[in-house]
Amino acid sequence: MASGNQETTHFWEALPGWFEREDAEFFRSVVAQAPSTAAFVEVGCWLGRSTACLAAEIVNSGKIISLAAVDTWQGTRGEEEHQRIALAHGGDLFPAFRENMRSGGVWHLIRPIISDSVEAAGRFSARSLDFVFIDADHSVDAVRRDIKAWVANVKPGGIIAGHDADRATVRAGIQDAVPFSQVQFPTRRVWTYRRQQPEGRWVREIPPAKASTLPSHLLFIPVVNRLDLLRQALDSVLHPGVAAFVLDNSPTGLDPGVLPPGIGLFRPDSPLSFTQSMNFACFEADQRDVRWLIFMHNDASADVTLIDDLLSLGEQNLGDSRVGVFFTAYDAVAAFNMDAVRDVGAWDETWRWYASDIDYYHRLRTRGWQVCDSPFGHRVSHEISATLGAGADAAALKDDYSYEFNHYAHKWGGGFGQERFTIPYNGNP
């Protein structure tokens, strides 16, 4: 291909499509910030206008960046213009896409994958990609499904982004897949989300799981204060078959010596909110491919067989029942089905607490997952809000829920138990 950014820019602009110059500036910045041997994927390539732009920027950068192009090249079903154009190409746009890339001299850079988006996502390893750009089916469910399928393949610190953010359906799909408070809009039509993993360190790694008859699981307890209660909580439920870690959000840092042996300990550089803590735990459980994530308050305690019995109950109710979570003493001890977690997506980090869990459980229900009470509530002791009351700042915030209530009603079209929307903001944020 001809060298020089002006000529390569002219090349992609001559191709049919809906990609604009301001969007090209976004691609230029992504390539400039990417590692020299990064891995990129574009999902939804059409006739190659945006693909050509991205490939040209890679050439101009001098970096060895791999670029996979994913599409069925048959157009989105239900979109009349797509189907009309596809029909004019004999029902298959791939030959035209290939010829467009060849004519610009970038075909050798591109690995085409003729596939449905979700199926193609399964061909890549978790945390293997630096950048994924989604511009496929723009319906709410499709956007949501595509993001969920690909985000697990993005490295921590990597970017998943997409086009047509000016469409209400696209925004609604984004809101139900990643923390919307962390989504940015560098152009009128481009959205972007940098996959978060809190900065910090494993003070003590989660030990390898010991031989156990228990279903694969991960127990986590976030702690801010009242370390006496934390030790009590751990002592009450731990035995060699339970894999567990503590997320240390305390102001000064937790001495690992106060924990029983065999417990993982992660210390973030800055304390995480409740919703950030839940997303971190979900991330860790997903990376370990466990079946159940168990969340326990550090001001709760139970008997030593509770975790076993809760997991056994969960296993008995898998399948057609679609159990998303089992509560015990509300969520003092809660077992989350990781299939449901992957389906529902991230906790909404707009909130710090309270309404965030109501929001998440509402989303579980709207996705067809059951939110159930276990019969073991009498086996749990819970000093409700003991840790919240122990901090002056937290105690002050505890009484100011006006924003939480108002935002929840705005998001779901009504307060708790009066929700009218089945997708966030009814698709109109």
QUIWO-V292421 format. One record per run of one state. SS is the DSSP state (2 for helix, 1 for strand, 0 for the rest). FROM is the first residue (numbers start at 1). LEN is the number of residues. If there is no record, write none. Layout:
SS;FROM;LEN
SS;FROM;LEN
//
This chain:
0;1;4
2;5;9
0;14;7
2;21;13
0;34;5
1;39;5
0;44;5
2;49;13
0;62;4
1;66;6
0;72;8
2;80;9
0;89;5
2;94;11
0;105;2
2;107;3
1;110;5
0;115;2
2;117;5
0;122;7
1;129;6
0;135;5
2;140;12
0;152;2
1;154;9
0;163;5
2;168;8
0;176;4
2;180;3
0;183;1
1;184;1
0;185;6
1;191;4
0;195;5
1;200;5
0;205;12
1;217;7
0;224;3
2;227;11
0;238;6
1;244;5
0;249;7
2;256;3
0;259;5
1;264;5
0;269;5
2;274;14
0;288;4
1;292;5
0;297;3
1;300;2
0;302;4
2;306;11
0;317;6
1;323;6
0;329;4
1;333;5
2;338;7
0;345;10
2;355;12
0;367;3
1;370;4
0;374;3
2;377;3
0;380;1
1;381;2
0;383;3
2;386;4
0;390;2
2;392;7
0;399;3
2;402;11
0;413;11
2;424;4
0;428;2
//
